Amino acid sequence: MDPKAIDKENLIGVIRKAPEQLTAGLELSKDLRLAKKFDTMVLSGMGGSGHVAELLNVYLDNSQIEVNRSYYLPKKAYDPNCLNIISSYSGNTEETISCFEEALKNNLNCLGLASGGKVAEICTAKNIPLIQMPKPTPDFQPRFATGYSFAALLNLMANNGMIMLNTAILRQAEEKIKSDLRVLENLGQEVAKKVQGKTPVIYAPQKFKALAMMWKIMLNENTKTPAFWNFFPELSHNEMVGFTKPQGNFHFIMLRDKHDHPQNLKRLDITVGLFKEYGIDSVVVDLPEGDLLYRIFATLQIGNFASYYLALNYAIDPTPVEMVEKLKKMLASS
């Protein structure tokens, strides 16, 4: 079947252009200065609007940003030296709006990250700083905007003295990913072939566990299939035992960091062998070599391609998320 007949909204074009967001995202916050310097941040956001915080923590190698996926703010949000980032691409996510209202009620420090909607309206009305995300278009899905928000928030943190940043690093990562795009796409296609007809389970080292989670979500949203994730070494102490008697047809995707602790590398190899004894296959995907920023976003590109081509293999349009949209309508009408 012709891929264009399945991919009606040209999601493959969106995926291939994703690296360009790293440079474009810098522009979104280049002139934004805050009234004071903050020590920590809480980012309230659902789905893709929340992923950026996990990726920033991987890149910065700390937990400076707490992710909040709830209707309520966490205790940390009330710290006077904490900046509350209200992140919703549409600007209308109800959980995020609830957190925004709580922050406003308690006069907490806030910054909006949205393309429009209620978040942008409130920021304008109350003179709250806003990182204006690009407006949605028919051929662009908000869940693929991670590069924009990552670069914009990284630049914001640098502008306000929270981190040191050489913006050339983002431009270099973008160019390298673009030059390696065909290789990354081929890797994604190979993963899709191996896991077809199976339920994917993605494992990663603890440092990169956010990447395993995001691969899982890509498979849910693009391929419309169940998927699960966990990380080494914790999974070796509990979850793996559950596959002694698996109740489904699973296939493991092992995201391997060749620079991980030697015992973790040994643990991964042994785990692949043990699962094989129980009739479950694995595919090992090495994180591409390069600087950390490149490794993060190149690995995400492989996952994007894997989920996309698996959707094509199932003759499923990867763009719509009909069940989510149906849920939203039902919530709004109740």
Secondary structure, DSSP 8 states (H G I E B T S, - for coil): --HHHH-TT-HHHHHHHGGGHHHHHHHHTTT---SS--SEEEEE--THHHHHHHHHHHHHTS--EEEE-SSS--GGGG-TTEEEEEE-SSS--HHHHHHHHHHHHTT--EEEEESSHHHHHHHHHHT--EEE-----TT--GGG-HHHHHHHHHHHHHHTTSS---THHHHHHHHHHHHTHHHHHHHHHHHHHHHTTSEEEEEEEGGGHHHHHHHHHHHHHHH----EEEEETGGGGTGGGGGGS-SS-EEEEEEE-TTS-HHHHHHHHHHHHHHHHTT--EEEEE--SS-HHHHHHHHHHHHHHHHHHHHHHTT--SS--HHHHHHHHHHHH-
